[in-house]
Amino acid sequence: MEKQVSPLTPFENKPPKISNSKSVAAGIPGVLASLKHSYKNNLLSSVYNLSKINRFRGFDCPGCAWPDPDDYRSRFEFCENGAKAVADERTTKKANPKFFSNWSIHELSKKSDHWLNSQGRITNPMVLKPGESHYLPISWDDAFKIIANEIYQLENPDDCIFYTSGRTSNEAAFLWQLLARWYGTNNLPDCSNMCHESSGVALNESIGIGKGTVKLEDFNKSELIMIIGQNPGTNHPRMLSALSDAKKFGSSIISINPLMETGMIKFKHPQKPLDIIGNGQNISDEHVSIKINGDMALFRGFSKVIIDNNSQNVDFIKNFTNGYEEFLDLVNNTTWENIVKHSGIPKDEIIRLGNIISKSKSTIVCWAMGITQHKNSVDTIQEIVNFQLLGGHVGRDGAGICPVRGHSNVQGDRTVGINHKPSKSFLESLSKNLGIIPPTNNGVDTVGAVKLMNSKSNTIFLSMGGNFVSAMSDTLVTSKALSNCKLSVMISTKINRSHLITGNTSLILPCLGRTEKDVTSYGNQFVSVENSMGVVHSSEGHSKPPSKSLKSEVDIVCSIAIELEKLISKSPINWHKLSHNYDYIRNLIEICLPDFNDYNKRVREKGGFYLPNPPRDNRIFNTKSGKAEFKSNVISSIMSYEDKFTMMTIRSHDQYNTTIYGLNDRYRGISNGRRIIFMNSNDMKKMNLEKNDLVNITSHYLDRKITANKWFVVPYDIPQGNVATYFPESNVLIPLDSVADRSNTPTSKSITVSIEAI
């Protein structure tokens, strides 16, 4: 029978509750919110694990990739989001075989993402057989046999897709790519393709490395910190501690964002009593309410002011950069009229801010997905890098480039080989040192994976964590692609919508979480991760798993490989040995990646170790010229038209990526609802709309239109012509082909839409 399952979140019958947005982040409300989630899920276990999170010899927070202090860790080295993630993982509720027997996938698809996540930990491997409506329990051995048999029957290895979520450890990720490449494909899309791929592409071209160039200690040494297209109060709350400390050391902070987010106004450190009872620390000295996608033009304007003021670092430009003269001509020939048109910021305001910026001798620029998810994101990031190169703000204390990544190990996964476009040197290293013959053709990224699955009916989709159908753009097209597979496999801890939108056969393989003990015949095992600033450190869970049937990610990968060996040929890899002692995995990583020398020794040291970062450490730039490159790109932006708006997707305070912990976007004053659209009050008046009116939204891309119905209107302080909606609900409106140039990242932050009152 046909699976009648909806990939979309259900409509909401009641409007959200709307109150005033908050002016202070964290503080007592943050403490209470953390306690509430802990109490609701598993208070004792949550409290115990909060004493281990981000501690030396503890486990790495399963949330964001913000770094920990190198030498000192407080008793409570976590934020509200981290507390929610831990409580969510340590819940006493269980999605066991009885649960799955009670609920068909059709019934589950009618539930909200929040409800699905609240059903608890998956306890057993489950299978959804062809034509069936309910998952059934299956043994691990039988599950691995199904996977191996289906992979073996593929005519072309490139019909198999190995997707990776950014929570995956270095060890599991390295084995995952090793399995894929031993089998014969570079189809290794990952969540980075949907978020910071633009950063990697831009930075590799400009400075020779796809990572940032700052350390946490640099924040206290900086004169100026710029936060662009980022909401740290919700998505990286511990960053507010670093910004608050930097302010106390004398740093100035400029926020650039279409929304003035609460975390950038004022912060009360929830673990410092004097902060809680006081007025809090002011964060932003200046806020620029830029229109969506106006950042490239704004930074061209800042560069113009720096050049007009003769504030360039001439020595740095002469000794360490290439392409300056061409960029200088480009800036001089860029008119203020063009800059103002594309940025939406008046000339006088840009000059005023530019004069302030020109005086800084040590500037850090941070950004997140408000910069990376536009058609011109790569050009925009390179414009930001140009700006930093003008002042020589790379490779010195208190200065640098800082893309703030989301998932806790998304950077580490890329470092150890999760890349659909692997370098020739990495493939040669795998071949030389491990004896496999990896393919040399590029694989597919996330957009390419959806197109591949839609073009064929015999593909296989294997997902190491994540919630692909909800995270990806163009939800209906993505769901059709997954449904077109002959097999979909999800390695997961909790139920999500990707378990309901399935291939002909579907498997759910439940794995251990970060907080849990991983015990093999060699004793307790630990894994390692890399944070946003290039520090590799250990992560070891200390809690009892919720079910004896769970396996580690490493064990699952090795077991698939062992079963596949029975059908294909014996590989040169001793998978059984690797699954029992993770030191052996780290030995292989060290052999293949020289930056990991003495891996097993250094990862056991207090705080782990820094990977080399040539631009930061020695002002060495591994570009074709051997210097940092000024990139001369033509200014562009998405333009709003009279009857259209530019929409960006955002996250609420009670969610982390696709995981919805609750329905309280506390800082923005929204509760009990997610199907909303934030609008400027003047735009609402023009359309005769009132608060909580229902509207339909239609996206427009080339000749394609996509309509999503029934959204509640919320008046908000957002630039005219711009609107915002929550992710993942509005992903249905983002066309699959609407992507960033060169990085192929979905343009989730700049979609042209029209709005129709119901």
Summary of the structure (lengths in Angstrom):
residues: 758
radius of gyration: 24.8
end to end distance: 35.7
largest distance: 71.9
contacts: 2803
relative contact order: 0.17
helix: 38%
strand: 19%
